[in-house]
């Protein structure tokens, strides 16, 4: 029996778009996760496979941003990496042991939370900065929580990290994007080891997205400086809203 071509074309297109999105503004999961589910992959396996497929693209983007890396005052990359790894393992184990039916119920709410964070985070963060700042210990603790979230689901994880880095006092977007893409790659990368060990990966679909996302991630990082962030964000918010509504309709109608 021949393998259907259309699902893999959809997955390749989704992977490329997600790679560009993650490099420019984040939100790639809003495209690849629903595409995996749409092509017949169970939700927990789709989420795990999605993490495997997208983590190399984060490293590709981080490499493209390599000249923009700047150390965080009072916080080493080693410490950031350690808390990200521990959080990523915890979140991935939590996903592995979540029953499929439970995760199906949670998915629309996770997507809604991620969509709201993505849509309103940039408006909320400047206001928070007037009343709240975080120090090195706070940054490491929140990065650990982000690691748990990223290992479990990961939608809008990049946006959360950018918001946290802003509250830490950073303002150089390219420098923040460089660290964000590297930490996202580390969180997803360590989660991959858990998911592979648990046998939660559908490899043909994952490989299709992975290759396409690598290309999209590298291209996205190279052209990010020339793109209007407002237009990119509006497009991603539209996609995220449509996906969230679709999952609520699927679960509750």
PyMOL commands that set and color helices and strands:
alter all, ss='L'
color gray80, all
select helices_A, chain A and resi 6-24+29-38+43-64+66-68+77-96+100-131+136-152+157-167+173-197+203-226+229-252
alter helices_A, ss='H'
color red, helices_A
deselect
rebuild
show_as cartoon
